[in-house]
Amino acid sequence: MPYALQVPHAGGPDVFERVEVDRPAPGPGQLLVRVAAAGVNFIETYQRSGVYPVKYPLVPGSEGAGTVEETGSDVHGFSVGDRVASSQAVGSYAQYMLLDADKALPVPDGVDDETAAALPLQGLTAHYLVNDSYRVRPGDTVLTYAGAGGVGQLLIQLLKLRGATVITTTSTPEKAAIARAAGADHVLAYDEVPDRVRELTGGRGVDVVYDGIGKDTFEDSLDALRIRGTLVLFGGASGQVPPFDLQQLNAHGSLTVTRPKLNDFLLDVDERRRRGDEIFGLVADGQLKVAIGERFALEDAGAAHGALESRATTGKVILVPGGQDG
């Protein structure tokens, strides 16, 4: 029988159980996908630990890639044998996952299955950040944090393709080397922001800050911006930013702050497909490199969560199912 990794109740990384499951049946408008690899994301650690309320038992995972094995009724544009990926699947920590066809992204021939599984969430995030939350233009100077992380490396590359000067941060020399290899122009320690940013920009400040850290970096992000600059707060890896006085935006120079989330930039099939085609196309053409930091067997989902929560990883963490049907 097929198997999945299940969270029976809230707990630590050791709470996962391997369970045999029936092969899912696709409903109207759905695809049944044999999972080649699944992406591991922080939201799943929050679901597993009970930080985010979910219904248990839970098979986590919204990101993955694989091959269509069956289509439900009313499916158009996909056939058995097609390779697809998504950041909006259901239960990707398994040998099979169900996926609404309108949320599936076609995977081009030039992209392998593991890369396809590692790309959707972080790649689509990087895409909407540089195109929509703040549209980066040639000559812009940009600060983004965690340049050795999965989103960080993709952001750096997309920003350089846009003609921007990129300043980023890392916590170790080894991670600094990774960020530079991705194309960063300047790599700083976290405690050098905002002073070094001001030095590097001749006192002006950056045009935009992409901040996925949150509580620990928010004030420095404001201080690093130019007059009428934009802070894009897209995550809270260090915790959520507490309420603050909007008058600070006036005092710092008529700043703009936005707090986006990915699904609001994937509102319909046309928008999903456009973003997916662009980001997968860049990978297929060799213009964008996807860094897979660690690969774990599906059965080792707990170890994958432990590695992610330790913040010692670089690039993307993925799970790879083994066997045919267990």
Residue frames relative to the residue before (quaternion, step in Angstrom):
aa qw qx qy qz dx dy dz
M 1.0000 0.0000 0.0000 0.0000 0.00 0.00 0.00
P 0.5664 -0.5635 0.4566 0.3914 3.59 -1.17 0.41
Y 0.1899 -0.7795 0.5848 0.1199 3.55 -1.23 0.42
A 0.1482 -0.7559 0.6329 0.0783 3.48 -1.37 0.40
L 0.3955 -0.6591 0.5724 0.2856 3.56 -1.32 0.23
Q 0.1123 -0.8342 0.5393 -0.0247 3.51 -0.59 1.25
V 0.2685 -0.7028 0.6341 0.1784 3.52 -1.24 0.67
P 0.2545 -0.8122 0.5017 0.1546 3.64 -0.30 1.19
H 0.7730 -0.0565 0.0705 0.6279 3.57 1.19 -0.65
A 0.6702 -0.4874 0.3586 0.4297 3.57 -1.23 0.30
G 0.2857 0.7582 -0.5483 0.2069 3.54 -0.98 0.82
G 0.7032 -0.4485 0.3562 0.4212 3.52 -1.39 -0.25
P 0.7610 -0.3814 0.2578 0.4571 3.58 -1.27 -0.12
D 0.6487 0.5324 -0.3224 0.4380 3.60 1.19 -0.44
V 0.4993 0.6925 -0.4125 0.3177 3.61 1.24 0.00
F 0.5173 0.6758 -0.4133 0.3238 3.61 1.16 -0.44
E 0.1016 -0.7611 0.6385 0.0521 3.53 -1.19 0.74
R 0.3416 -0.6821 0.5993 0.2428 3.54 -1.11 0.72
V 0.0050 0.8062 -0.5895 0.0497 3.56 -0.76 1.07
E 0.4164 -0.6639 0.5561 0.2770 3.53 -1.15 0.66
V 0.0771 -0.8044 0.5890 -0.0097 3.55 -0.94 0.93
D 0.5430 -0.5705 0.4873 0.3772 3.53 -1.25 0.35
R 0.5398 -0.5836 0.4834 0.3665 3.53 -1.15 0.57
P 0.4326 -0.7182 0.4685 0.2784 3.62 -0.65 1.05
A 0.2904 -0.7271 0.5952 0.1812 3.54 -1.22 0.55
P 0.3832 -0.7382 0.4951 0.2511 3.62 -0.65 1.00
G 0.3355 -0.7255 0.5673 0.1980 3.52 -1.03 0.84
P 0.7545 -0.3371 0.2627 0.4981 3.59 -1.24 -0.18
G 0.8377 0.1804 -0.1511 0.4929 3.54 -0.90 0.96
Q 0.6345 0.5456 -0.3257 0.4401 3.59 1.25 0.13
L 0.2851 -0.7089 0.6182 0.1843 3.50 -1.40 0.40
L 0.2497 -0.6956 0.6439 0.1981 3.56 -1.18 0.62
V 0.0823 -0.8220 0.5631 -0.0208 3.55 -0.57 1.22
R 0.3139 -0.6893 0.6171 0.2134 3.56 -0.97 0.90
V 0.3589 -0.7785 0.4820 0.1810 3.55 -0.53 1.22
A 0.2395 -0.7551 0.5968 0.1275 3.55 -0.86 1.03
A 0.7655 -0.1309 0.0987 0.6222 3.56 1.14 -0.69
A 0.2053 -0.7666 0.5992 0.1054 3.54 -1.21 0.64
G 0.4011 -0.6991 0.5379 0.2471 3.55 -1.08 0.75
V 0.2632 -0.7389 0.6013 0.1521 3.56 -1.16 0.73
N 0.0218 -0.8208 0.5680 -0.0561 3.56 -0.75 1.11
F 0.6634 -0.5443 0.3396 0.3851 3.56 -1.18 0.60
I 0.5900 0.5889 -0.3905 0.3907 3.59 1.01 -0.66
E 0.6461 0.5248 -0.3297 0.4456 3.60 1.06 -0.67
T 0.6104 0.5189 -0.3647 0.4745 3.61 1.11 -0.50
Y 0.6342 0.5136 -0.3287 0.4754 3.59 1.09 -0.68
Q 0.6446 0.5049 -0.3179 0.4780 3.59 1.02 -0.77
R 0.6669 0.5147 -0.3004 0.4472 3.58 0.91 -0.90
S 0.7441 0.4361 -0.2264 0.4527 3.57 0.90 -0.93
G 0.5434 -0.6355 0.3947 0.3808 3.58 1.24 -0.28
V 0.4064 0.7013 -0.4870 0.3253 3.60 1.25 0.12
Y 0.7404 0.2452 -0.1554 0.6063 3.56 1.08 -0.80
P 0.4254 -0.7132 0.4857 0.2727 3.61 -0.76 0.91
V 0.0969 0.7642 -0.6302 0.0969 3.56 -0.85 1.05
K 0.5008 -0.6269 0.4987 0.3278 3.54 -1.30 0.23
Y 0.1843 -0.7770 0.5958 0.0858 3.58 -0.81 1.05
P 0.5165 -0.1651 -0.8401 -0.0130 1.52 -2.20 1.22
L 0.2113 -0.7885 0.5747 0.0576 3.52 -1.18 0.76
V 0.1835 -0.6950 0.6798 0.1458 3.53 -1.12 0.78
P 0.2664 -0.8080 0.4999 0.1622 3.61 -0.26 1.20
G 0.5846 0.6390 -0.4231 0.2663 3.47 -1.40 -0.11
S 0.0145 -0.7897 0.6131 -0.0171 3.53 -0.81 1.07
E 0.7118 0.4226 -0.2330 0.5104 3.57 1.27 -0.19
G 0.3243 0.7381 -0.5512 0.2146 3.54 -0.94 0.85
A 0.2095 -0.7496 0.6125 0.1384 3.51 -1.39 0.08
G 0.2213 0.7711 -0.5775 0.1511 3.53 -1.16 0.57
T 0.6136 -0.5548 0.4423 0.3466 3.51 -1.33 -0.43
V 0.4722 -0.6638 0.5054 0.2844 3.56 -0.98 0.90
E 0.1368 -0.8073 0.5719 0.0504 3.58 -0.78 1.08
E 0.7901 0.0082 0.0143 0.6128 3.57 1.21 -0.46
T 0.1876 -0.7693 0.5994 0.1169 3.56 -1.12 0.66
G 0.4200 -0.6763 0.5435 0.2661 3.54 -1.13 0.68
S 0.6778 -0.4474 0.3639 0.4561 3.54 -1.28 -0.08
D 0.8177 0.2718 -0.2025 0.4654 3.54 -1.28 0.43
V 0.4457 0.6438 -0.4890 0.3844 3.58 1.09 0.70
H 0.0312 -0.7940 0.6068 -0.0196 3.56 -0.84 1.02
G 0.7948 0.3389 -0.2406 0.4423 3.56 -1.03 0.78
F 0.7490 0.2797 -0.1991 0.5666 3.60 1.25 -0.09
S 0.1034 -0.7877 0.6066 0.0286 3.55 -1.13 0.77
V 0.6588 -0.4663 0.4002 0.4341 3.54 -1.30 0.28
G 0.7562 0.3473 -0.2835 0.4766 3.55 -0.92 0.98
D 0.5372 0.6138 -0.4131 0.4049 3.60 1.22 -0.27
R 0.3374 -0.7085 0.5812 0.2155 3.55 -1.18 0.64
V 0.0029 0.8103 -0.5815 0.0726 3.54 -0.81 1.07
A 0.1030 -0.7545 0.6426 0.0849 3.52 -1.36 0.30
S 0.0158 0.7999 -0.5998 0.0086 3.56 -1.26 0.32
S 0.3040 -0.6910 0.6150 0.2277 3.50 -1.38 0.35
Q 0.7034 0.4413 -0.2345 0.5055 3.60 1.32 0.01
A 0.3149 0.7493 -0.5126 0.2770 3.57 1.02 0.83
V 0.3776 -0.6829 0.5654 0.2673 3.57 -1.34 -0.14
G 0.8758 0.0235 -0.0228 0.4815 3.57 -0.82 1.05
S 0.1695 0.8333 -0.5113 0.1243 3.59 0.78 0.98
Y 0.5478 0.5644 -0.4210 0.4518 3.63 1.24 -0.03
A 0.5750 0.5550 -0.3496 0.4891 3.55 0.75 1.07
Q 0.6043 -0.5485 0.4223 0.3945 3.55 -1.31 0.17
Y 0.7705 0.1588 -0.1050 0.6084 3.59 1.21 -0.52
M 0.0397 -0.7748 0.6293 0.0465 3.54 -1.18 0.61
L 0.3802 -0.6814 0.5749 0.2462 3.52 -1.27 0.51
L 0.0276 -0.8011 0.5963 -0.0444 3.54 -0.99 0.89
D 0.4179 -0.6678 0.5532 0.2709 3.56 -0.88 0.94
A 0.5140 -0.6827 0.4207 0.3045 3.56 -0.76 1.05
D 0.6794 0.4917 -0.3144 0.4447 3.61 0.99 -0.69
K 0.6731 0.4366 -0.3014 0.5152 3.60 1.31 -0.01
A 0.5185 0.6343 -0.4089 0.4020 3.58 1.30 0.16
L 0.2192 -0.7564 0.6049 0.1178 3.55 -1.09 0.80
P 0.4089 -0.7014 0.5164 0.2723 3.62 -0.73 0.94
V 0.2755 -0.7525 0.5782 0.1534 3.57 -1.00 0.86
P 0.3446 -0.7586 0.5092 0.2157 3.62 -0.59 1.06
D 0.6860 -0.5189 0.3337 0.3859 3.54 -1.24 0.49
G 0.6861 0.5153 -0.2925 0.4222 3.59 1.03 -0.66
V 0.6715 0.4480 -0.2906 0.5138 3.60 1.28 0.09
D 0.3347 -0.7575 0.5245 0.1977 3.61 -0.66 1.07
D 0.7108 -0.5008 0.2956 0.3958 3.55 -1.29 0.44
E 0.6801 0.4897 -0.3156 0.4451 3.61 0.86 -0.86
T 0.6326 0.5075 -0.3271 0.4850 3.57 1.01 -0.75
A 0.6389 0.5332 -0.3229 0.4509 3.58 1.00 -0.83
A 0.6679 0.4896 -0.3003 0.4733 3.59 1.03 -0.72
A 0.6880 0.4998 -0.2750 0.4485 3.58 1.08 -0.71
L 0.6820 0.5755 -0.2680 0.3631 3.57 1.17 -0.57
P 0.6341 0.6116 -0.3919 0.2651 3.66 0.67 -0.94
L 0.7444 0.4155 -0.2764 0.4436 3.61 0.51 -1.06
Q 0.7362 0.4113 -0.2500 0.4758 3.58 0.73 -1.01
G 0.6595 0.5167 -0.3171 0.4445 3.58 0.99 -0.75
L 0.6733 0.4712 -0.2977 0.4858 3.57 0.93 -0.85
T 0.5960 0.5527 -0.3548 0.4620 3.58 1.13 -0.65
A 0.6754 0.4830 -0.2968 0.4716 3.57 0.80 -0.98
H 0.6382 0.5477 -0.3280 0.4302 3.58 1.01 -0.81
Y 0.7190 0.4225 -0.2882 0.4706 3.62 0.74 -0.93
L 0.5936 0.5805 -0.3776 0.4099 3.60 1.07 -0.60
V 0.7659 0.3792 -0.2172 0.4715 3.59 0.75 -1.00
N 0.7136 0.4477 -0.2579 0.4730 3.60 1.21 -0.38
D 0.8337 0.2522 -0.0718 0.4861 3.57 0.98 -0.79
S 0.6679 0.4722 -0.3301 0.4711 3.63 0.80 -0.85
Y 0.7139 -0.1357 0.0573 0.6845 3.52 1.22 -0.71
R 0.2978 -0.7732 0.5328 0.1724 3.58 -0.60 1.10
V 0.2863 -0.7915 0.5216 0.1392 3.55 -0.32 1.30
R 0.1613 -0.7887 0.5910 0.0522 3.52 -1.00 0.96
P 0.6349 -0.5097 0.3961 0.4246 3.60 -1.18 0.42
G 0.7740 0.3221 -0.2560 0.4812 3.55 -0.92 0.96
D 0.5047 0.6319 -0.4361 0.3947 3.62 1.23 -0.18
T 0.2308 -0.7191 0.6322 0.1728 3.53 -1.26 0.52
V 0.1107 -0.8318 0.5422 -0.0430 3.52 -0.68 1.22
L 0.1743 -0.7369 0.6416 0.1225 3.54 -1.17 0.73
T 0.0791 0.7631 -0.6392 0.0528 3.55 -0.93 0.96
Y 0.3932 -0.7423 0.4995 0.2121 3.56 -0.97 0.85
A 0.8291 0.2678 -0.1693 0.4606 3.54 -1.41 0.17
G 0.0512 0.8764 -0.4762 0.0500 3.54 0.85 1.02
A 0.6619 0.4846 -0.3186 0.4749 3.61 1.21 -0.25
G 0.5369 0.6325 -0.4040 0.3853 3.59 1.25 -0.11
G 0.7200 -0.4533 0.3043 0.4283 3.53 -1.29 0.17
V 0.6943 0.4248 -0.2711 0.5138 3.59 0.82 -0.96
G 0.6311 0.5726 -0.3345 0.4025 3.57 0.96 -0.86
Q 0.6852 0.4764 -0.2950 0.4652 3.59 0.86 -0.92
L 0.6535 0.4985 -0.3192 0.4718 3.59 1.00 -0.76
L 0.6333 0.5321 -0.3290 0.4557 3.58 0.98 -0.82
I 0.6403 0.5279 -0.3345 0.4466 3.57 0.87 -0.91
Q 0.6860 0.4900 -0.2931 0.4509 3.58 0.83 -0.96
L 0.6673 0.4867 -0.3086 0.4718 3.61 0.91 -0.85
L 0.6377 0.5261 -0.3269 0.4579 3.58 1.03 -0.76
K 0.6569 0.4916 -0.3170 0.4758 3.59 0.96 -0.77
L 0.6185 0.5304 -0.3436 0.4670 3.59 1.06 -0.70
R 0.6690 0.4862 -0.2839 0.4852 3.57 1.19 -0.59
G 0.5342 -0.6525 0.4000 0.3590 3.60 1.22 -0.14
A 0.4483 0.6962 -0.4461 0.3395 3.59 1.19 0.48
T 0.3948 -0.6204 0.6081 0.2993 3.51 -1.39 0.27
V 0.1695 -0.8322 0.5267 0.0367 3.59 -0.66 1.15
I 0.0872 -0.7385 0.6682 0.0240 3.50 -0.95 1.07
T 0.0492 0.8034 -0.5923 0.0369 3.58 -0.87 0.89
T 0.3509 -0.7151 0.5649 0.2157 3.54 -1.36 0.08
T 0.0054 0.7532 -0.6570 -0.0317 3.52 -1.31 0.50
S 0.4890 -0.6928 0.4600 0.2633 3.55 -1.28 0.34
T 0.7830 0.2065 -0.1212 0.5741 3.63 1.21 -0.26
P 0.6217 -0.5330 0.4051 0.4066 3.60 -1.21 0.35
E 0.6208 0.5460 -0.3488 0.4414 3.58 1.03 -0.72
K 0.6778 0.4670 -0.2905 0.4880 3.58 0.95 -0.83
A 0.5895 0.5648 -0.3667 0.4461 3.59 1.11 -0.61
A 0.6405 0.5230 -0.3245 0.4592 3.57 1.01 -0.80
I 0.6267 0.5289 -0.3307 0.4670 3.59 1.05 -0.76
A 0.6667 0.5028 -0.3040 0.4586 3.59 0.92 -0.90
R 0.6484 0.5015 -0.3229 0.4731 3.58 1.00 -0.77
A 0.6360 0.5275 -0.3316 0.4553 3.57 1.01 -0.77
A 0.6421 0.5135 -0.3188 0.4715 3.59 1.15 -0.59
G 0.6597 -0.5415 0.2954 0.4293 3.58 1.25 -0.26
A 0.3943 0.7329 -0.4835 0.2714 3.61 1.24 0.02
D 0.4122 -0.7161 0.5127 0.2332 3.57 -1.00 0.86
H 0.7902 0.0597 -0.0030 0.6099 3.57 1.08 -0.78
V 0.0903 -0.7871 0.6092 0.0331 3.59 -0.90 0.94
L 0.0991 -0.8218 0.5609 -0.0112 3.54 -0.62 1.21
A 0.4837 -0.5634 0.5583 0.3699 3.51 -1.37 0.16
Y 0.6398 -0.5575 0.3564 0.3909 3.57 -1.12 0.58
D 0.7042 0.4723 -0.2868 0.4459 3.59 0.97 -0.77
E 0.5730 0.5799 -0.3883 0.4296 3.59 1.26 0.11
V 0.5853 0.5251 -0.3671 0.4969 3.57 1.32 -0.14
P 0.6263 -0.1927 -0.7553 -0.0155 1.71 -1.81 1.72
D 0.4362 0.7474 -0.4480 0.2246 3.61 1.24 -0.28
R 0.6982 0.4541 -0.2810 0.4768 3.60 0.83 -0.96
V 0.5887 0.5585 -0.3776 0.4460 3.59 1.08 -0.59
R 0.6525 0.5024 -0.3127 0.4734 3.57 0.95 -0.85
E 0.6343 0.5241 -0.3344 0.4596 3.59 0.99 -0.79
L 0.6985 0.4930 -0.2730 0.4411 3.56 0.85 -0.99
T 0.7407 0.3706 -0.2138 0.5181 3.59 1.16 -0.54
G 0.5297 -0.6589 0.4024 0.3511 3.60 1.19 0.38
G 0.7054 -0.4652 0.2443 0.4758 3.55 1.15 0.70
R 0.5372 0.6692 -0.3848 0.3399 3.60 1.24 -0.28
G 0.3654 -0.6954 0.5303 0.3189 3.58 0.81 -1.02
V 0.5632 -0.6164 0.4400 0.3306 3.55 -1.26 0.34
D 0.5837 -0.5930 0.4322 0.3477 3.53 -1.28 0.45
V 0.8012 -0.0124 0.0492 0.5962 3.57 1.03 -0.80
V 0.1688 -0.7342 0.6457 0.1248 3.53 -1.24 0.60
Y 0.1630 -0.7368 0.6481 0.1022 3.56 -0.97 0.94
D 0.0178 -0.8371 0.5404 -0.0839 3.54 -0.32 1.34
G 0.0343 -0.8018 0.5963 -0.0169 3.57 -0.50 1.22
I 0.5316 0.6438 -0.3927 0.3856 3.60 1.29 0.09
G 0.3187 -0.8054 0.4522 0.2126 3.57 0.97 -0.83
K 0.8793 0.0944 -0.0605 0.4629 3.53 -0.87 -1.07
D 0.7367 0.4548 -0.2553 0.4303 3.61 0.77 -0.97
T 0.7730 0.3646 -0.1744 0.4889 3.61 1.11 -0.52
F 0.4538 0.7419 -0.4317 0.2392 3.59 1.20 -0.38
E 0.6890 0.4740 -0.2998 0.4591 3.61 0.77 -0.94
D 0.6504 0.5014 -0.3215 0.4713 3.59 0.97 -0.80
S 0.6102 0.5497 -0.3550 0.4466 3.57 1.06 -0.68
L 0.6412 0.5106 -0.3219 0.4739 3.59 0.92 -0.84
D 0.6969 0.4927 -0.2728 0.4441 3.58 0.92 -0.95
A 0.6630 0.5203 -0.3035 0.4445 3.60 1.20 -0.46
L 0.6075 0.6085 -0.3434 0.3778 3.60 1.21 -0.33
R 0.4925 -0.6103 0.5362 0.3121 3.52 -1.29 0.54
I 0.6578 -0.4401 0.4056 0.4572 3.55 -1.32 0.08
R 0.8318 0.0909 -0.1504 0.5264 3.56 -0.92 1.08
G 0.3545 0.7287 -0.5032 0.3002 3.56 1.12 0.65
T 0.3799 -0.7249 0.5410 0.1937 3.54 -1.35 0.27
L 0.1678 -0.7488 0.6349 0.0896 3.54 -1.02 0.93
V 0.1164 -0.7738 0.6216 0.0364 3.55 -0.73 1.14
L 0.0971 -0.8013 0.5903 0.0031 3.56 -0.31 1.31
F 0.0240 0.8601 -0.5061 0.0592 3.58 -0.12 1.27
G 0.7996 0.1282 -0.1060 0.5771 3.59 1.22 0.21
G 0.2512 -0.7649 0.5771 0.1369 3.52 -1.37 0.16
A 0.0027 0.8525 -0.5225 0.0182 3.57 0.75 1.04
S 0.7305 0.3793 -0.2298 0.5194 3.60 1.14 -0.58
G 0.6942 -0.3770 0.2699 0.5506 3.57 1.30 -0.04
Q 0.5889 -0.6046 0.4143 0.3406 3.54 -1.25 0.41
V 0.5181 -0.6284 0.4839 0.3200 3.54 -1.10 0.75
P 0.3980 -0.7170 0.5079 0.2638 3.62 -0.77 0.93
P 0.6736 -0.4680 0.3574 0.4466 3.59 -1.22 0.30
F 0.0263 -0.8058 0.5916 0.0013 3.56 -0.99 0.78
D 0.6040 -0.5797 0.4264 0.3424 3.53 -1.30 0.49
L 0.4275 -0.7231 0.4828 0.2474 3.59 -0.61 1.10
Q 0.5336 0.6289 -0.4095 0.3900 3.57 1.19 -0.38
Q 0.5204 0.6301 -0.4152 0.3998 3.60 1.23 -0.37
L 0.6200 0.5496 -0.3523 0.4352 3.59 1.03 -0.69
N 0.6136 0.5218 -0.3244 0.4960 3.55 1.14 -0.67
A 0.7016 0.4964 -0.2779 0.4291 3.55 0.77 -1.06
H 0.6985 0.4601 -0.2700 0.4771 3.60 1.08 -0.67
G 0.6897 -0.5013 0.2900 0.4347 3.60 1.21 -0.01
S 0.6511 -0.5528 0.3241 0.4068 3.59 0.83 1.02
L 0.1702 0.8296 -0.5080 0.1574 3.56 0.88 1.01
T 0.2811 -0.7047 0.6205 0.1985 3.52 -1.39 0.33
V 0.0596 -0.7760 0.6274 0.0242 3.58 -1.00 0.88
T 0.0053 -0.7866 0.6174 -0.0080 3.56 -0.96 0.88
R 0.1753 -0.7767 0.5992 0.0836 3.57 -1.14 0.71
P 0.0010 0.8503 -0.5252 0.0330 3.61 0.24 1.26
K 0.1291 -0.7427 0.6385 0.1550 3.54 -1.39 0.06
L 0.6797 -0.5635 0.2952 0.3651 3.53 -1.10 0.83
N 0.7035 0.5061 -0.3128 0.3887 3.60 0.65 -1.02
D 0.6106 0.5438 -0.3586 0.4504 3.59 1.18 -0.41
F 0.6930 0.4009 -0.2670 0.5364 3.56 1.32 -0.12
L 0.6525 0.3945 -0.3152 0.5650 3.55 1.31 0.49
L 0.1327 0.8815 -0.4463 0.0787 3.54 1.00 0.90
D 0.8059 0.0571 -0.0336 0.5884 3.60 1.10 -0.49
V 0.7162 -0.4729 0.2958 0.4194 3.53 -1.28 0.30
D 0.6358 0.5349 -0.3451 0.4366 3.60 1.00 -0.70
E 0.6706 0.4848 -0.3071 0.4701 3.58 0.94 -0.85
R 0.6329 0.5231 -0.3352 0.4620 3.59 0.96 -0.82
R 0.6931 0.4881 -0.2862 0.4465 3.55 0.82 -1.03
R 0.6361 0.5318 -0.3351 0.4475 3.59 0.96 -0.82
R 0.6863 0.4644 -0.2941 0.4763 3.58 0.83 -0.94
G 0.6634 0.5161 -0.3101 0.4442 3.57 0.91 -0.90
D 0.6568 0.5099 -0.3163 0.4567 3.57 0.89 -0.88
E 0.6652 0.5056 -0.3122 0.4521 3.58 0.95 -0.83
I 0.7278 0.4442 -0.2681 0.4485 3.57 0.75 -1.00
F 0.6592 0.4746 -0.3122 0.4928 3.61 0.99 -0.74
G 0.6153 0.5530 -0.3460 0.4426 3.57 1.08 -0.66
L 0.6398 0.5195 -0.3247 0.4640 3.58 1.00 -0.77
V 0.6441 0.5018 -0.3212 0.4798 3.58 1.05 -0.72
A 0.6652 0.5115 -0.3049 0.4505 3.56 0.89 -0.96
D 0.7008 0.4622 -0.2617 0.4762 3.59 1.08 -0.72
G 0.5168 -0.6674 0.4015 0.3554 3.58 1.27 -0.10
Q 0.5105 0.6598 -0.4215 0.3555 3.59 1.23 0.19
L 0.7619 0.2488 -0.1323 0.5832 3.58 1.27 -0.40
K 0.1847 -0.7887 0.5815 0.0756 3.56 -0.78 1.08
V 0.2240 -0.7607 0.5977 0.1180 3.57 -0.94 0.94
A 0.2262 -0.7955 0.5529 0.1014 3.56 -0.64 1.14
I 0.1262 -0.7582 0.6368 0.0606 3.57 -0.66 1.14
G 0.2968 -0.8042 0.4943 0.1444 3.54 -0.41 1.25
E 0.8024 -0.0692 0.0843 0.5868 3.57 0.84 -1.00
R 0.2005 -0.7452 0.6270 0.1069 3.52 -1.20 0.79
F 0.0629 -0.7804 0.6221 0.0095 3.55 -0.96 0.93
A 0.5119 -0.5716 0.5282 0.3636 3.53 -1.22 0.50
L 0.6292 -0.5506 0.3837 0.3922 3.57 -1.10 0.65
E 0.6402 0.5459 -0.3230 0.4334 3.58 1.00 -0.82
D 0.7003 0.4457 -0.2559 0.4955 3.58 1.22 -0.44
A 0.1695 0.8198 -0.5276 0.1444 3.58 1.09 0.68
G 0.6191 0.5538 -0.3480 0.4346 3.59 1.04 -0.72
A 0.6557 0.4935 -0.3086 0.4810 3.57 0.98 -0.82
A 0.6206 0.5365 -0.3399 0.4598 3.58 1.06 -0.71
H 0.6504 0.4987 -0.3155 0.4783 3.59 0.98 -0.82
G 0.6397 0.5296 -0.3274 0.4506 3.58 0.97 -0.81
A 0.6547 0.5075 -0.3118 0.4653 3.56 0.98 -0.84
L 0.6653 0.5024 -0.3074 0.4588 3.57 0.94 -0.86
E 0.6901 0.4891 -0.2826 0.4525 3.57 0.90 -0.91
S 0.6177 0.5494 -0.3454 0.4441 3.59 1.17 -0.48
R 0.3003 -0.7840 0.4758 0.2623 3.56 1.34 -0.37
A 0.4451 0.6838 -0.4576 0.3536 3.56 1.16 0.59
T 0.5810 0.6106 -0.3676 0.3930 3.59 1.25 -0.24
T 0.1620 -0.7185 0.6582 0.1559 3.51 -1.35 0.34
G 0.7740 0.2833 -0.2190 0.5221 3.55 -1.10 0.61
K 0.7075 -0.4689 0.3555 0.3914 3.53 -1.34 -0.38
V 0.2691 -0.7190 0.6174 0.1715 3.56 -1.19 0.69
I 0.0240 -0.8101 0.5856 -0.0153 3.58 -0.84 1.00
L 0.3024 -0.7082 0.6090 0.1901 3.52 -1.37 0.41
V 0.1422 -0.7942 0.5884 0.0526 3.56 -0.97 0.91
P 0.3408 -0.7431 0.5356 0.2115 3.63 -0.55 1.12
G 0.2684 -0.7570 0.5727 0.1641 3.54 -1.17 0.61
G 0.7800 0.3595 -0.2442 0.4502 3.54 -1.30 0.30
Q 0.5975 -0.5524 0.4458 0.3730 3.51 -1.37 -0.10
D 0.7819 -0.1087 0.0991 0.6059 3.54 0.63 -1.14
G 0.7666 -0.3466 0.1653 0.5147 3.52 0.96 0.93
